[in-house]
């Protein structure tokens, strides 16, 4: 990571990929928040393995930050991989146990990690978000594109942009047969922009609220 990503920033947003960072920036732009004016640096980690390094650096330097990760950083998929772990609607299923290979548990206290896994296991996603907030971490319910696609308010925007015929307009078709396309940045930005502004998925709303709170404390 470049020194300028940290030393000349008012705050930092850490995410798993450059696309995730761009999607988060789009959310901010919709709320009239200009990242450059606010001195926000976006740090893509290129996967979960490198998350703890910019996290630790930002914390050590006392730079305000928010870290956004997918659910599979905390718990493994139910099968060998995501494609073998889908339910009838095409949504990922998980084994609700600590993902031993994940560096996220180097960040969390043992009891907090155990509690978060239990919240996720019991379907208490909101409580998991609340527990992670003290660590400045946000977990998506699934992942950035899946959370958006599984929100009924935004499915029509996906269907329309991808020109999916009426008989193919169902969530499983969207998540399975259009899996790669719904991850593309231009599609995500268009869907976010054209969807209902006040009915974002809970994970997206938490991203916005935590970043606004961080900026408000500068």
HELIX and SHEET records of a PDB file:
HELIX    1   1 UNK A    4  UNK A    7  1                                   4    
HELIX    2   2 UNK A   18  UNK A   30  1                                  13    
HELIX    3   3 UNK A   35  UNK A   38  1                                   4    
HELIX    4   4 UNK A   48  UNK A   50  5                                   3    
HELIX    5   5 UNK A   51  UNK A   60  1                                  10    
HELIX    6   6 UNK A   71  UNK A   73  5                                   3    
HELIX    7   7 UNK A  103  UNK A  106  5                                   4    
HELIX    8   8 UNK A  110  UNK A  121  1                                  12    
HELIX    9   9 UNK A  125  UNK A  133  1                                   9    
HELIX   10  10 UNK A  144  UNK A  149  1                                   6    
HELIX   11  11 UNK A  152  UNK A  161  1                                  10    
HELIX   12  12 UNK A  166  UNK A  168  5                                   3    
HELIX   13  13 UNK A  171  UNK A  172  1                                   2    
HELIX   14  14 UNK A  173  UNK A  177  3                                   5    
HELIX   15  15 UNK A  181  UNK A  183  5                                   3    
HELIX   16  16 UNK A  185  UNK A  194  1                                  10    
HELIX   17  17 UNK A  202  UNK A  216  1                                  15    
SHEET    1   A 4 UNK A  40  UNK A  44  0                                        
SHEET    2   A 4 UNK A  11  UNK A  15  1                                        
SHEET    3   A 4 UNK A  64  UNK A  69  1                                        
SHEET    4   A 4 UNK A 137  UNK A 139  1                                        
SHEET    1   B 2 UNK A  75  UNK A  77  0                                        
SHEET    2   B 2 UNK A  94  UNK A  98 -1                                        
END                                                                             
